[in-house]
Amino acid sequence: MAVRYPSIDVDLERDMFAVWVRWVSLESPPSPEDPPGQGIRVELSVNANSVLGPTIVYRRDLTEPVSLLAHRVRTAEVLRAAEDKGRVDLQLTIHGSVANAPWAGLFLLRDHEGENIGAGPLPGTPLLQVQPSTPADRWHVAGQAHARFLLTLSGKQRRLRVVR
C-alpha cells in the first residue's frame, strides 16, 4: 500500500492563493452589530509559514463575500523552499469567530487582476474549506482544514529587493 496525494501546479508569475470569506447567518433578521465586534479571524499557512493573516474580517463588511489575497512574494519564497521535497502543506484556519456559521475557502487563482481585497463570488471549488458551527447559545467558534499536495512549480519567482 502507498499513500497518494493530489497534485498542485503553481505558476509563480500567474498564480496566487485567495481566501474567500462569507457569513452564513442563522438568525432572522440578521443583526451584524449585535453583539458588537462580530467577525472572523482567518489565516492561511503554507508549510507552517503564514502567508495571510491572521486577519480579522468584520461581519459588517461581509454583506457580500470577501476575498483576501495571500502575499505573493512570501508565498513564492515558501513554495520555492518546498520544491526540493516535491510537496506542500496548506492550512486554512479560522482562529476565532463571533458567529454561528462563518465560512472560509482557499482558492488558487490564475491571472487575477484586481485588488488584494475584493468582493463578490469566486467561481469554482475551493482547495480547502472551513465551516465550523456551534450551538445557538455559544458565540465563539474556530476551525481548521489541512491538506498535503504534490508540488510542481513553474514561472519565475518575484524577489524582494534588499537595500543596504
C-alpha positions as CSV (number, residue, x, y, z in Angstrom):
1,M,0.0,0.0,0.0
2,A,1.2,3.5,-0.8
3,V,-0.1,6.9,0.3
4,R,-1.1,9.2,-2.6
5,Y,-1.5,12.9,-2.6
6,P,-3.3,15.1,-5.1
7,S,-1.0,17.3,-7.1
8,I,-0.9,21.1,-7.5
9,D,0.9,23.0,-10.2
10,V,1.7,26.7,-9.3
11,D,2.9,29.2,-11.8
12,L,4.8,31.7,-9.7
13,E,4.2,34.5,-12.2
14,R,0.5,34.0,-12.7
15,D,-1.0,32.2,-9.7
16,M,-1.9,33.3,-6.3
17,F,-3.8,32.0,-3.3
18,A,-7.0,33.7,-2.2
19,V,-9.1,33.1,0.9
20,W,-12.8,33.7,0.4
21,V,-14.8,34.5,3.5
22,R,-18.5,34.7,3.9
23,W,-21.0,34.9,6.7
24,V,-23.8,32.4,6.9
25,S,-26.4,34.0,9.2
26,L,-28.5,31.7,11.3
27,E,-30.6,34.5,12.7
28,S,-33.6,36.2,11.4
29,P,-33.5,39.1,10.9
30,P,-29.7,39.4,10.8
31,S,-28.0,41.6,13.4
32,P,-24.4,42.4,12.2
33,E,-23.9,44.9,15.1
34,D,-25.3,42.8,18.0
35,P,-23.1,41.7,19.7
36,P,-20.6,44.4,18.6
37,G,-17.3,43.3,17.0
38,Q,-18.6,40.2,15.3
39,G,-16.2,38.9,12.8
40,I,-13.9,36.1,11.5
41,R,-10.2,35.9,12.3
42,V,-8.7,33.8,9.4
43,E,-5.2,32.7,8.5
44,L,-3.5,30.8,5.6
45,S,-0.3,28.9,6.2
46,V,1.9,27.3,3.5
47,N,4.3,24.7,5.1
48,A,3.6,26.2,8.5
49,N,4.5,29.7,7.3
50,S,1.8,32.3,7.5
51,V,1.2,34.0,4.1
52,L,-2.1,35.7,5.0
53,G,-3.1,36.9,8.4
54,P,-4.2,36.1,11.0
55,T,-6.5,38.9,9.9
56,I,-10.0,39.9,11.0
57,V,-12.9,40.5,8.7
58,Y,-15.8,42.1,10.5
59,R,-19.4,40.9,9.9
60,R,-20.5,44.4,8.9
61,D,-18.0,44.2,6.0
62,L,-19.4,40.8,4.9
63,T,-22.7,41.9,3.4
64,E,-21.3,40.1,0.4
65,P,-18.4,37.6,0.4
66,V,-14.9,39.0,0.6
67,S,-11.7,37.5,-1.0
68,L,-8.3,38.2,0.5
69,L,-5.1,37.5,-1.5
70,A,-2.1,35.9,0.1
71,H,1.2,37.8,0.0
72,R,2.6,36.8,-3.4
73,V,6.3,37.2,-2.8
74,R,6.2,35.5,0.6
75,T,4.1,32.6,-0.8
76,A,6.6,32.2,-3.7
77,E,9.5,32.0,-1.3
78,V,7.8,29.3,0.8
79,L,6.9,27.3,-2.4
80,R,10.5,27.5,-3.7
81,A,11.7,26.2,-0.4
82,A,9.2,23.3,-0.7
83,E,10.1,22.5,-4.3
84,D,13.0,20.2,-3.2
85,K,10.7,17.9,-1.2
86,G,8.1,18.0,-4.0
87,R,5.2,18.5,-1.7
88,V,3.4,21.3,0.1
89,D,1.1,21.5,3.1
90,L,-1.7,24.1,3.0
91,Q,-3.6,25.0,6.1
92,L,-6.6,27.3,6.4
93,T,-7.6,28.3,9.9
94,I,-10.5,30.3,11.5
95,H,-8.8,31.2,14.7
96,G,-11.9,32.6,16.2
97,S,-15.2,34.0,15.3
98,V,-18.1,35.6,17.0
99,A,-20.5,33.8,14.8
100,N,-22.8,30.8,14.5
101,A,-21.5,29.9,11.0
102,P,-18.6,31.6,9.4
103,W,-17.2,30.1,6.2
104,A,-13.7,30.3,4.6
105,G,-12.5,28.7,1.4
106,L,-9.0,28.6,-0.1
107,F,-8.7,29.1,-3.9
108,L,-5.8,29.0,-6.3
109,L,-6.4,31.8,-8.9
110,R,-4.6,32.4,-12.2
111,D,-4.2,35.8,-13.9
112,H,-6.2,37.6,-11.2
113,E,-6.4,41.3,-12.0
114,G,-7.8,43.1,-9.0
115,E,-7.3,44.4,-5.6
116,N,-5.8,42.4,-2.7
117,I,-9.2,42.6,-1.0
118,G,-12.2,42.0,-3.3
119,A,-15.9,41.5,-3.0
120,G,-18.2,39.0,-4.7
121,P,-18.2,35.3,-5.5
122,L,-15.3,33.3,-6.8
123,P,-16.1,30.7,-9.4
124,G,-15.1,27.1,-8.9
125,T,-14.5,24.8,-6.0
126,P,-12.1,25.6,-3.1
127,L,-9.0,23.5,-2.4
128,L,-9.9,23.7,1.3
129,Q,-12.9,25.0,3.2
130,V,-13.7,25.5,6.8
131,Q,-17.2,26.0,8.2
132,P,-17.3,25.4,11.9
133,S,-20.7,25.6,13.6
134,T,-21.7,25.8,17.2
135,P,-25.0,25.8,19.2
136,A,-27.0,29.0,19.2
137,D,-26.2,29.6,22.8
138,R,-22.5,29.9,22.1
139,W,-20.8,32.6,20.1
140,H,-17.1,31.7,19.8
141,V,-16.1,29.2,17.2
142,A,-12.9,28.0,15.5
143,G,-11.9,25.5,12.9
144,Q,-9.1,24.3,10.7
145,A,-8.6,22.4,7.4
146,H,-5.2,21.0,6.2
147,A,-4.1,19.1,3.1
148,R,-0.9,17.9,1.6
149,F,-0.3,18.3,-2.2
150,L,2.4,17.1,-4.5
151,L,4.0,20.3,-5.8
152,T,5.1,21.4,-9.3
153,L,6.4,24.9,-9.8
154,S,6.8,27.0,-13.0
155,G,7.4,30.6,-13.7
156,K,10.0,33.0,-12.2
157,Q,9.9,33.9,-8.5
158,R,9.4,37.5,-7.7
159,R,12.0,38.6,-5.2
160,L,12.1,41.2,-2.5
161,R,14.8,43.8,-3.2
162,V,17.0,44.3,-0.2
163,V,18.6,47.8,0.0
164,R,21.6,48.2,2.4
